[in-house]
């Protein structure tokens, strides 16, 4: 079969390779790959900046934003041929640490977790893949065209869950949220904020293309002015930061409402020095009882939360987030950004 593979740590190694067909182990599904979302992590792996191949293998099958259709399933598993499924990305470490033992493998303490398409496990970027039934999440047929958005939705489902847990350390009744960045994570974070009945504002630097319209269709407000100016005017109760831009992070932290909560989901590049007033940041956090925390990945609970959120969403709106679809043969095109890209998807069933 064909698969999208790289040699981790080696730039320009991305290619569509011939690899052996997988054989499901007892308790596993055999799944026909339908589609694969491409994100910044995939691009970093393709550039040789990140990623680990499975033990004993030189190449890694890429892809963690999955969608497939069950070809065969173990008897009594709850799955049947024809079911649409998404695969969970992370697996708990084998020790396991306390968090992994408790099912919170997204919070692994010793770093020995593995991840499909990222760390020591082949991903979902192939014509066939296998999947343990306990890490398979069934998708309604009506979501087939947008189901590759499931994995990024799990990331923001976890972020919102954690925001609420932090907020409820005391009385918590947020009204206004600012999302910085209108990529897939930012737009999906805004969607979940709207679903919670909040006054949602999204900030991004672009003024043209699909992003402003997508925000407006949600009933949210789009901004493109400097973040310090926007945040100072809004005084948001919650900020979800989805860019990883260092200066933007600190501008957002400094302009929340009292008891403000800032959730960082964007990953910053190392080596970017900033000049900040550390005393002012400390003063703001302490005197306002503010909280800043990071959030990444998701566990099985967040996948089920994401299923519920996508089921409540306007499918036509979700489909607009997928701005390009390319065939597996031309998958490399998905790794080159175009001006109006939001989410690019590889069609694993298309031959050309």
C-alpha positions in Angstrom: 0.0 0.0 0.0 1.0 3.7 -0.2 1.8 5.8 2.7 3.1 9.3 3.4 6.4 8.9 5.1 9.5 10.9 6.3 12.9 10.2 7.8 12.6 12.1 11.1 15.3 14.6 11.6 16.1 14.7 7.9 14.7 17.6 5.8 13.3 17.0 2.3 12.6 13.3 3.1 8.8 13.6 2.7 7.6 11.1 0.1 4.8 8.7 -0.8 6.3 5.3 -0.2 5.2 1.7 -0.8 5.0 0.0 2.6 3.6 -3.4 3.7 -0.1 -3.8 4.3 -0.8 -3.8 8.1 -2.1 -6.9 9.8 -4.4 -6.2 12.7 -3.5 -7.8 16.0 -6.2 -9.3 18.3 -8.5 -6.6 19.5 -7.6 -4.2 16.6 -9.6 -2.8 13.8 -8.4 -2.8 10.2 -9.3 0.6 8.8 -9.2 2.0 5.2 -7.8 5.5 5.4 -10.1 8.1 3.9 -8.6 11.5 4.7 -5.8 13.2 6.7 -5.5 16.7 8.0 -2.2 18.4 7.9 -1.0 20.8 10.7 2.0 22.7 11.8 3.4 19.7 13.7 3.4 17.6 10.5 5.2 20.4 8.7 7.9 20.6 11.4 8.4 16.8 11.1 8.7 17.1 7.3 11.3 19.9 7.8 13.4 17.5 10.0 12.8 19.6 13.2 10.8 17.0 15.1 9.6 13.4 15.2 10.8 9.9 16.0 10.4 6.8 13.9 9.2 3.5 15.3 11.9 1.4 16.9 13.8 -0.5 14.2 12.5 1.6 11.4 14.1 4.5 9.5 10.9 6.0 8.2 7.8 7.3 10.0 4.3 7.2 8.5 3.0 10.7 9.1 -0.4 11.9 10.1 -2.4 12.2 13.3 -5.6 14.1 12.1 -7.3 10.9 10.9 -10.4 9.7 9.3 -11.0 6.1 8.2 -13.6 3.5 7.5 -13.6 0.1 9.3 -12.8 -2.8 7.0 -12.9 -5.5 9.7 -13.6 -5.5 13.4 -13.3 -8.0 16.3 -16.5 -9.7 17.3 -18.2 -7.9 20.2 -16.0 -4.8 19.8 -18.9 -2.4 19.2 -17.5 -1.6 15.7 -18.7 -2.9 12.3 -17.4 -2.8 8.8 -18.4 0.5 7.3 -18.2 2.5 10.5 -16.4 5.9 10.3 -13.7 6.2 12.9 -11.0 8.6 14.1 -7.9 7.4 16.0 -6.7 8.8 19.2 -3.2 10.2 18.8 -1.4 9.6 22.1 -0.8 6.3 23.9 0.2 6.1 27.6 3.7 5.3 28.6 4.5 1.7 29.5 5.6 2.3 33.1 3.0 3.9 33.6 3.3 7.2 35.4 0.5 8.2 37.7 -1.2 10.3 35.2 -1.1 7.7 32.5 -2.3 5.0 34.9 -5.3 7.2 35.7 -6.2 7.6 32.0 -4.8 11.1 31.8 -2.1 10.2 29.2 -2.2 13.7 27.8 -0.6 14.8 31.1 2.1 12.2 31.0 4.8 13.0 33.7 7.8 11.0 32.5 7.7 11.7 28.7 7.6 8.0 27.7 4.3 8.3 25.9 4.1 7.5 22.2 2.0 9.3 19.5 0.7 8.1 16.1 2.5 9.9 13.3 4.7 11.8 15.7 6.6 9.8 18.2 7.6 6.1 17.8 4.3 5.0 16.2 3.3 5.1 12.6 0.6 7.6 11.8 -2.7 7.5 9.9 -1.3 8.8 6.5 -1.7 5.5 4.6 -4.3 3.6 2.6 -4.8 1.1 5.4 -4.1 1.3 9.1 -4.8 -0.7 12.2 -6.3 0.7 15.5 -6.9 -0.7 18.9 -10.6 -0.6 19.6 -10.1 1.3 22.9 -8.5 4.2 21.0 -11.1 4.3 18.2 -13.8 6.9 18.2 -16.9 6.4 16.1 -18.1 9.3 13.9 -21.5 10.0 12.5 -21.8 9.6 8.7 -23.1 13.2 8.5 -19.6 14.5 9.6 -17.6 12.5 7.1 -16.5 15.6 5.0 -15.3 17.4 8.2 -14.2 14.6 10.5 -10.5 15.4 10.0 -11.3 18.4 12.2 -11.9 16.0 15.1 -8.3 16.0 16.4 -7.8 19.8 16.5 -11.2 20.0 18.2 -10.1 17.7 20.9 -7.2 20.1 21.6 -9.6 23.0 22.2 -12.1 20.8 24.0 -9.3 20.0 26.5 -8.3 23.7 26.7 -11.9 24.8 27.5 -12.2 22.0 30.1 -9.0 23.1 31.8 -10.1 26.8 31.6 -13.2 25.9 33.5 -11.3 23.8 36.1 -9.0 26.7 36.8 -11.8 29.2 36.9 -13.8 27.2 39.3 -11.2 27.5 42.0 -13.4 30.4 43.0 -16.6 32.0 41.7 -16.4 31.9 37.9 -18.9 33.4 35.5 -16.9 34.5 32.4 -18.6 36.8 29.8 -16.0 37.6 27.2 -13.2 35.6 25.5 -10.5 36.7 23.2 -8.9 34.1 20.8 -5.6 35.1 19.3 -5.0 33.5 15.9 -7.6 32.4 13.3 -6.1 29.2 12.2 -7.9 25.9 12.8 -7.2 25.8 16.5 -8.3 29.4 17.0 -11.5 29.1 14.9 -12.5 25.9 16.7 -11.7 27.5 20.0 -14.0 30.3 19.0 -16.7 27.8 18.0 -16.6 26.1 21.4 -16.8 29.6 23.1 -19.9 30.5 21.1 -21.4 27.1 22.0 -20.9 28.1 25.7 -22.8 31.3 25.2 -19.8 33.7 25.5 -19.1 36.9 23.7 -16.3 35.7 21.5 -13.7 37.9 19.8 -11.0 36.6 17.4 -7.8 38.5 16.5 -5.7 37.8 13.5 -3.4 40.0 11.4 -5.1 39.2 8.0 -7.9 41.4 6.7 -8.8 39.4 3.5 -9.5 35.8 2.7 -11.9 33.4 4.5 -11.0 34.1 8.1 -12.9 37.3 8.9 -16.1 35.8 7.3 -15.7 32.6 9.2 -15.6 34.5 12.4 -18.6 36.6 11.5 -20.6 33.6 10.5 -20.1 32.2 14.1 -21.7 35.4 15.5 -18.2 36.4 16.9 -16.3 39.6 16.3 -13.1 39.8 14.2 -10.2 42.1 15.0 -6.9 42.8 13.2 -5.5 45.7 15.3 -2.6 45.2 17.7 -3.4 42.7 20.5 -2.5 45.1 23.3 -5.0 47.6 21.9 -7.7 45.1 21.3 -7.3 43.3 24.7 -7.1 46.6 26.6 -10.5 47.6 25.1 -12.1 44.2 25.7 -10.6 43.2 29.1 -11.5 39.6 28.3 -12.2 37.1 31.1 -10.5 34.4 29.1 -7.8 34.5 26.5 -7.0 31.4 24.3 -3.7 32.1 22.6 -3.2 30.0 19.4 -0.3 31.7 17.6 2.8 31.0 19.8 4.0 34.6 19.0 6.0 35.6 22.1 5.2 39.3 22.1 1.5 38.6 21.5 1.4 36.2 24.5 2.7 38.8 26.9 0.5 41.6 25.5 -2.5 39.3 26.1 -1.4 38.4 29.6 -1.2 42.1 30.5 -4.7 43.1 29.5 -7.2 40.6 30.9 -10.0 41.4 33.3 -9.4 40.8 37.0 -9.3 37.0 37.7 -8.4 36.6 34.0 -7.3 33.2 32.6 -4.9 32.8 29.7 -4.6 29.4 28.1 -1.6 29.0 25.8 -2.1 26.5 23.0 0.4 27.9 20.4 4.0 26.6 20.6 6.6 29.4 20.4 9.9 28.9 18.5 13.0 29.0 20.7 15.7 31.6 20.4 13.4 34.7 20.1 14.4 37.2 22.7 11.9 39.7 24.0 12.2 42.8 26.2 9.4 42.6 28.8 8.6 44.4 32.1 8.8 41.3 34.3 7.8 43.3 37.3 4.6 44.5 35.6 3.7 41.0 34.5 4.2 39.7 38.0 2.2 42.5 39.6 -0.7 41.9 37.2 -0.8 38.2 37.8 -0.6 38.5 41.6 -2.8 41.5 42.3 -5.5 40.4 39.9 -5.5 36.7 40.8 -4.8 35.9 37.2 -3.8 32.5 35.9 -1.7 31.5 32.8 -1.3 27.9 31.8 -0.4 25.7 28.8 -2.5 23.0 27.2 -1.6 20.4 24.5 -2.9 17.1 23.2 -6.0 15.3 24.5 -7.1 12.1 26.1 -10.1 9.9 25.2 -12.5 12.0 27.2 -11.7 15.0 25.1 -12.4 13.1 21.9 -15.9 12.4 23.1 -16.3 16.1 24.0 -15.2 17.0 20.5 -17.7 14.6 18.9 -20.5 16.4 20.8 -19.2 19.8 19.8 -18.9 19.0 16.1 -22.4 17.3 16.1 -23.9 20.6 17.4 -22.0 22.8 14.9 -23.1 23.9 11.4 -21.5 21.4 9.1 -21.5 23.9 6.3 -19.4 26.3 8.5 -17.0 23.4 9.4 -16.5 22.5 5.8 -15.4 26.0 5.0 -12.5 25.5 7.3 -11.1 22.9 4.9 -9.9 25.3 2.2 -7.9 22.7 0.1 -8.0 19.0 -0.6 -5.1 17.2 -2.3 -4.7 13.6 -3.3 -2.2 11.3 -1.6 0.0 11.3 -4.8 0.3 15.1 -4.4 0.4 15.2 -0.6 3.6 17.3 -0.7 1.4 20.2 -1.9 -0.4 20.2 1.5 3.0 21.1 3.1 3.4 24.3 1.2 1.2 27.0 2.6 -1.0 29.1 0.3 -2.3 32.6 1.2 -5.9 31.6 2.0 -5.2 28.3 3.7 -7.0 27.4 6.9 -7.0 23.6 6.9 -5.6 21.4 4.1 -6.7 17.8 3.9 -5.1 14.9 2.0 -7.6 12.6 0.3 -6.2 9.1 0.9 -8.6 7.5 -1.6 -7.8 9.7 -4.6 -5.2 8.2 -7.0 -4.2 11.5 -8.6 
